[in-house]
Amino acid sequence: MRRAVLVLAAVLPLAACGTASPSAAPASVPSGPVTVKDCAGKDVTFDKTPERVVTLDGYAAQTLVRLGVADKIVGTGFPAPFSADQAPHAERLAKIPVLAERVPVTEVVAAQQPDLVLTSFESFGGPSGSPKDADLVTMRAKGLTSCLRGPGSGRAALTDLAPTYEYVRKLGAVFGVGERAEQLVAELEGRAKAVAAKTSGAKPKVLVLQDNPVAGQPLQTSGAGTIAHALISLAGGESIFSDVSSMHAEISPEEVVQRDPQVVWVITDYTFAKLKGQELVAAVKANPLLANTTAGRQGKIISTSQYLVSFPSPLNVDGLEQLANALHAG
């Protein structure tokens, strides 16, 4: 685990995208004020390109690295998603100062004197002590979040990666690298379309599990307004809990047996889970609570790290490819 630091980031090499070399990454080129929309549809205007950025989570930092503007990041929180990255991005992410192993508290963020605070979560102030919108106003920093579309307020279930693409384009506009953002989106969309082209026929019914079920307690699953739900749809599957709206939902074991999943998709590495990684997967495979489902009888238990599939990130397509291969194996 890396030690938290409160120092400024050294200027980093620009991140590559696709097969482009690091030196090919375009510099930020401001062209007057830039206005983007926040998740409530309100205008957020930038008179100049942000120079001091704090990313509250590793997902946001991963996006900036791929846009070639990692040199703007003066610190990040929750670096755990970096473990899912590969070269050359992993090396660049490793150079970003870590402010906290979880989402940093307001005082730590304010000490960096940021002009922009980013998160791939859908709102500020969720984790205890982390900066809220009012705190950003006090520290004179702009704030941008990702915008997940989900059930509620008349919104349909999430069945595509539009939130990921929109977030990339929004940050591309803010940092004056719109061309790089479009290049990244085109690459991600192309890979997602390639997955869809290979999936046809019956859609396996999928149960998402976030932790190992315990007798007498509800099971933890993901609802329809999540990236995980979108990936199931794109991978040619069907979530058995598309009617559940919350991101982290509790459902009864009896309901799971009644809906009878054909595949159990274990999303590992949630901080609240009692077991992590393949230890969790092994426990789910041996869990008698799933024995009366088709997935349990046939041993169809697959897994993906939450660092690929929980929040808008370029790595969502990596998660999609993994899921599609596992769903349709054999």
Sequence and secondary structure as in RCSB ss.txt:
>XXXX:A:sequence
MRRAVLVLAAVLPLAACGTASPSAAPASVPSGPVTVKDCAGKDVTFDKTPERVVTLDGYAAQTLVRLGVADKIVG
TGFPAPFSADQAPHAERLAKIPVLAERVPVTEVVAAQQPDLVLTSFESFGGPSGSPKDADLVTMRAKGLTSCLRG
PGSGRAALTDLAPTYEYVRKLGAVFGVGERAEQLVAELEGRAKAVAAKTSGAKPKVLVLQDNPVAGQPLQTSGAG
TIAHALISLAGGESIFSDVSSMHAEISPEEVVQRDPQVVWVITDYTFAKLKGQELVAAVKANPLLANTTAGRQGK
IISTSQYLVSFPSPLNVDGLEQLANALHAG
>XXXX:A:secstr
      S          TT  GGGS      S EEEE TTS EEEESS   SEEESSHHHHHHHHHTT GGGEEE
EE  GGGGG  TTHHHHHHTS EEESSS  HHHHHHT  SEEEESSSSSS STTS  HHHHHHTT EEEE     
SBTTB    SSHHHHHHHHHHHHHTT HHHHHHHHHHHHHHHHHHHHH  S   EEEEESS   TTS EEEE TT
SHHHHHHHHTT EETTTT  SSEEEE HHHHHHH  SEEEEEE  TT SS HHHHHHHHHT GGGTTSHHHHHT 
EEEEEHHHHSSS TTHHHHHHHHHHHHT  
